[in-house]
């Protein structure tokens, strides 16, 4: 597993290390990855131009999968604790997704299609599940879950929608 991760990281660095003109640099997709601990996995695909991806995982057995197609989409995922998973798919233009999970056995899915959509998921504790799906334009969606065992499933379509879910237990 460590050898596979090291090879994948090395290949990514070689691919990104090439020289480019200023025009090519503007078309470039950006990727920042920082993983520590054991058993962390990442699968990412970006098609289009000026997409950005930043992922940080600590601890063990975290998993992230992300697909971005279009232009100027951005994904940020931060996971701490143990056995958290995130799936983020964005198709379109100017979409932003941020997922933060701290604790254990949390799962987040964020799917966006269209343009100018924003989703944020914050889960602190254990056993949380958040599934979000947005289509259309200019939509905003947020999920905040604290404690343990919270679940949210939010779907919105159209234009100009705003949803916020806050759940907690003590």
C-alpha positions as CSV (number, residue, x, y, z in Angstrom):
1,X,0.0,0.0,0.0
2,X,2.8,2.4,0.9
3,X,4.7,1.6,-2.2
4,X,1.6,2.2,-4.4
5,X,1.0,5.6,-2.7
6,X,4.6,6.6,-3.1
7,X,4.6,5.7,-6.8
8,X,1.4,7.6,-7.4
9,X,2.7,10.7,-5.6
10,X,6.0,10.4,-7.5
11,X,4.2,10.2,-10.8
12,X,2.0,13.2,-9.9
13,X,5.1,15.2,-9.1
14,X,6.8,14.3,-12.4
15,X,3.7,15.2,-14.4
16,X,3.3,18.6,-12.6
17,X,7.0,19.4,-12.8
18,X,7.0,20.2,-16.5
19,X,7.7,23.7,-17.7
20,X,4.8,25.7,-19.3
21,X,4.3,29.1,-20.8
22,X,2.1,31.7,-19.1
23,X,-0.9,30.8,-21.3
24,X,-0.5,27.1,-20.4
25,X,-0.2,27.9,-16.7
26,X,-3.6,29.6,-16.8
27,X,-5.1,26.4,-18.3
28,X,-3.5,24.2,-15.6
29,X,-5.4,22.4,-13.0
30,X,-4.0,22.6,-9.4
31,X,-3.6,19.7,-7.0
32,X,-2.3,19.8,-3.4
33,X,-2.3,16.5,-1.4
34,X,-1.0,15.8,2.1
35,X,-1.6,12.4,3.6
36,X,-0.1,10.9,6.8
37,X,-0.6,7.9,8.9
38,X,-1.6,4.6,7.3
39,X,-4.1,3.3,4.7
40,X,-5.1,6.7,3.3
41,X,-6.4,6.6,-0.2
42,X,-7.2,9.2,-2.8
43,X,-8.6,9.0,-6.3
44,X,-9.0,12.3,-8.2
45,X,-9.8,13.3,-11.8
46,X,-9.9,16.8,-13.2
47,X,-11.0,17.6,-16.8
48,X,-11.2,21.2,-18.1
49,X,-9.1,24.1,-17.0
50,X,-8.3,26.0,-13.8
51,X,-9.8,23.5,-11.4
52,X,-8.3,23.3,-8.0
53,X,-8.1,20.4,-5.5
54,X,-6.6,20.4,-2.0
55,X,-6.9,17.4,0.2
56,X,-5.4,16.7,3.7
57,X,-5.8,13.4,5.5
58,X,-4.4,12.4,8.9
59,X,-4.6,9.2,10.9
60,X,-5.7,6.0,9.2
61,X,-8.0,4.5,6.7
62,X,-9.4,7.7,5.2
63,X,-10.7,7.7,1.7
64,X,-11.4,10.5,-0.8
65,X,-12.7,10.3,-4.3
66,X,-13.3,13.4,-6.4
67,X,-14.2,14.1,-10.0
68,X,-14.2,17.6,-11.5
69,X,-15.2,18.4,-15.1
70,X,-15.6,21.9,-16.4
71,X,-13.7,25.0,-15.4
72,X,-12.9,26.9,-12.2
73,X,-14.3,24.3,-9.9
74,X,-12.7,23.9,-6.4
75,X,-12.6,21.1,-3.8
76,X,-11.1,21.2,-0.4
77,X,-11.3,18.1,1.9
78,X,-9.8,17.8,5.4
79,X,-10.2,14.7,7.4
80,X,-8.9,13.8,10.8
81,X,-9.5,10.9,13.2
82,X,-10.2,7.4,11.8
83,X,-12.0,5.8,8.9
84,X,-13.7,8.9,7.4
85,X,-14.7,8.9,3.7
86,X,-15.6,11.7,1.2
87,X,-16.9,11.6,-2.4
88,X,-17.1,14.9,-4.3
89,X,-18.2,15.2,-7.9
90,X,-18.6,18.6,-9.6
91,X,-19.6,19.0,-13.2
92,X,-19.9,22.5,-14.6
93,X,-18.3,25.9,-13.9
94,X,-17.4,27.9,-10.8
95,X,-18.6,25.3,-8.3
96,X,-17.0,25.0,-4.8
97,X,-17.2,22.2,-2.3
98,X,-15.6,22.1,1.1
99,X,-15.8,19.0,3.4
100,X,-14.3,18.9,6.9
101,X,-14.6,15.8,9.1
102,X,-13.0,15.2,12.5
103,X,-13.7,12.0,14.4
104,X,-14.4,8.5,13.3
105,X,-16.6,6.7,10.7
106,X,-18.0,9.8,9.1
107,X,-19.1,9.9,5.5
108,X,-19.8,12.8,3.1
109,X,-21.0,12.8,-0.4
110,X,-21.3,16.1,-2.3
111,X,-22.5,16.2,-6.0
112,X,-23.0,19.4,-7.9
113,X,-23.9,20.1,-11.5
114,X,-24.3,23.5,-13.1
115,X,-22.6,26.7,-12.3
116,X,-21.8,28.9,-9.3
117,X,-22.9,26.4,-6.7
118,X,-21.4,26.1,-3.2
119,X,-21.6,23.3,-0.7
120,X,-20.0,22.9,2.7
121,X,-20.1,19.9,5.0
122,X,-18.7,20.0,8.6
123,X,-18.9,16.8,10.7
124,X,-17.4,16.6,14.2
125,X,-17.8,13.4,16.2
126,X,-18.5,9.9,15.0
127,X,-21.0,8.0,12.8
128,X,-22.3,11.0,10.8
129,X,-23.6,10.8,7.2
130,X,-24.2,13.7,4.9
131,X,-25.4,13.4,1.3
132,X,-25.8,16.5,-0.8
133,X,-26.9,16.9,-4.4
134,X,-27.3,20.3,-6.2
135,X,-28.1,21.1,-9.8
136,X,-28.7,24.4,-11.4
137,X,-27.0,27.7,-10.7
138,X,-26.2,30.0,-7.8
139,X,-27.2,27.5,-5.1
140,X,-25.7,27.3,-1.6
141,X,-26.0,24.3,0.8
142,X,-24.5,23.7,4.2
143,X,-24.5,20.8,6.6
144,X,-23.1,21.0,10.1
145,X,-23.3,17.8,12.3
146,X,-21.9,17.5,15.8
147,X,-22.0,14.6,18.3
148,X,-22.7,11.2,17.0
149,X,-24.9,9.4,14.6
150,X,-26.5,12.3,12.7
151,X,-27.7,11.9,9.1
152,X,-28.6,14.5,6.5
153,X,-29.7,14.0,2.9
154,X,-30.3,17.3,1.0
155,X,-31.2,17.7,-2.6
156,X,-31.9,21.0,-4.4
157,X,-32.3,22.0,-8.0
158,X,-33.1,25.2,-9.8
159,X,-31.5,28.6,-9.2
160,X,-30.8,30.7,-6.2
161,X,-31.7,28.1,-3.5
162,X,-30.1,28.2,0.0
163,X,-30.3,25.3,2.5
164,X,-28.7,24.9,5.9
165,X,-28.9,21.9,8.1
166,X,-27.5,22.0,11.7
167,X,-27.8,18.9,13.9
168,X,-26.2,18.0,17.1
169,X,-26.3,15.7,20.1
170,X,-24.5,16.0,23.4
